[in-house]
Amino acid sequence: MKRRIIAINRMFGSSGRQIGHAIADSLGIRFYDKELIEMAGDAHNIPYDTLARVDEQKANPWYYPIDHDVQVKDTYTYVPMNDVLFDTQRKIILDLARQEDCVIVGRCAANILNDSALTLFIHAPFDDRIRTVMERTGREEASAKRLVRKMDKQRRTYYEYFTDRKWMDMTQYDLCLDSSRLGTDRIVRIVRNSL
């Protein structure tokens, strides 16, 4: 039997994480998002907070703090914690896809798993995402706009740095779904029918 692996990339505020949970619940399979940070920390005995600070972020080329000996290579060169986390999560994602059916959100999983997963890009119009962020966080509109722009830029930079692909290149995804038009229930049905 072929594995049911769904890899989701998403715009901030498009409800990609919630949709991923709903898909996993509907299929009775595991869901992975921030759990991957914890698994990476366990693999290297690095505190969760240290990894969470750099999760889904490209390293600052001007500042490489050395927080753990795993960052120092045998050649006495230093690796940013962002790269350590990405490499570790990449291995975990590949292992998970070999071992079990699951939904994985973010962390370039759509690119890492490519043909062995159903890849989704969840998006929504900017104004809808602003409203979602305001409802979830209680932020004022101006603050929500800044946050959405910042997080989209961060995700785009992270994805493009680690994959050498354009984040918004829709040709790399199997399904590109507008969560504001379709809603969670319809997206779950579309995904179930696509497996």
Solvent accessible surface area in square Angstrom, and as a share of the most:
residue,aa,sasa,rsa
1,M,207,0.92
2,K,162,0.69
3,R,101,0.37
4,R,75,0.27
5,I,3,0.02
6,I,0,0.00
7,A,0,0.00
8,I,1,0.01
9,N,9,0.05
10,R,14,0.05
11,M,26,0.12
12,F,41,0.17
13,G,11,0.11
14,S,2,0.01
15,S,24,0.16
16,G,2,0.02
17,R,83,0.30
18,Q,78,0.34
19,I,1,0.00
20,G,0,0.00
21,H,71,0.32
22,A,28,0.22
23,I,0,0.00
24,A,1,0.01
25,D,111,0.58
26,S,46,0.29
27,L,21,0.10
28,G,68,0.65
29,I,25,0.13
30,R,135,0.49
31,F,18,0.08
32,Y,5,0.02
33,D,3,0.01
34,K,101,0.43
35,E,64,0.29
36,L,0,0.00
37,I,2,0.01
38,E,102,0.46
39,M,65,0.29
40,A,2,0.01
41,G,4,0.04
42,D,113,0.59
43,A,66,0.51
44,H,61,0.27
45,N,131,0.67
46,I,8,0.04
47,P,86,0.54
48,Y,87,0.33
49,D,98,0.51
50,T,19,0.11
51,L,2,0.01
52,A,39,0.30
53,R,148,0.54
54,V,28,0.16
55,D,13,0.07
56,E,18,0.08
57,Q,61,0.27
58,K,79,0.33
59,A,10,0.08
60,N,77,0.39
61,P,85,0.54
62,W,228,0.80
63,Y,141,0.53
64,Y,95,0.36
65,P,53,0.34
66,I,77,0.39
67,D,69,0.36
68,H,44,0.20
69,D,112,0.58
70,V,49,0.28
71,Q,0,0.00
72,V,58,0.33
73,K,110,0.47
74,D,143,0.74
75,T,103,0.60
76,Y,180,0.68
77,T,74,0.43
78,Y,124,0.47
79,V,22,0.12
80,P,13,0.08
81,M,7,0.03
82,N,16,0.08
83,D,29,0.15
84,V,13,0.07
85,L,4,0.02
86,F,18,0.07
87,D,71,0.37
88,T,11,0.06
89,Q,1,0.01
90,R,104,0.38
91,K,130,0.55
92,I,22,0.11
93,I,0,0.00
94,L,45,0.22
95,D,56,0.29
96,L,9,0.04
97,A,12,0.10
98,R,158,0.58
99,Q,120,0.53
100,E,41,0.18
101,D,18,0.09
102,C,0,0.00
103,V,0,0.00
104,I,0,0.00
105,V,0,0.00
106,G,3,0.03
107,R,3,0.01
108,C,5,0.03
109,A,0,0.00
110,A,6,0.05
111,N,44,0.23
112,I,27,0.14
113,L,7,0.03
114,N,84,0.43
115,D,129,0.67
116,S,62,0.40
117,A,13,0.10
118,L,25,0.13
119,T,3,0.02
120,L,0,0.00
121,F,1,0.00
122,I,0,0.00
123,H,51,0.23
124,A,8,0.06
125,P,65,0.41
126,F,63,0.26
127,D,87,0.45
128,D,39,0.20
129,R,12,0.05
130,I,6,0.03
131,R,128,0.47
132,T,28,0.17
133,V,5,0.03
134,M,61,0.27
135,E,145,0.65
136,R,119,0.43
137,T,73,0.42
138,G,65,0.62
139,R,98,0.36
140,E,135,0.61
141,E,90,0.40
142,A,59,0.46
143,S,23,0.15
144,A,0,0.00
145,K,63,0.27
146,R,153,0.56
147,L,30,0.15
148,V,0,0.00
149,R,139,0.51
150,K,123,0.52
151,M,37,0.17
152,D,19,0.10
153,K,122,0.52
154,Q,39,0.17
155,R,28,0.10
156,R,94,0.34
157,T,47,0.28
158,Y,9,0.03
159,Y,5,0.02
160,E,43,0.19
161,Y,97,0.37
162,F,39,0.16
163,T,18,0.10
164,D,133,0.69
165,R,90,0.33
166,K,133,0.57
167,W,8,0.03
168,M,93,0.41
169,D,44,0.23
170,M,65,0.29
171,T,122,0.71
172,Q,26,0.11
173,Y,15,0.06
174,D,83,0.43
175,L,40,0.20
176,C,49,0.30
177,L,14,0.07
178,D,22,0.11
179,S,16,0.10
180,S,53,0.34
181,R,192,0.70
182,L,36,0.18
183,G,30,0.29
184,T,49,0.29
185,D,102,0.53
186,R,121,0.44
187,I,0,0.00
188,V,16,0.09
189,R,131,0.48
190,I,52,0.27
191,V,0,0.00
192,R,112,0.41
193,N,129,0.66
194,S,48,0.31
195,L,87,0.43
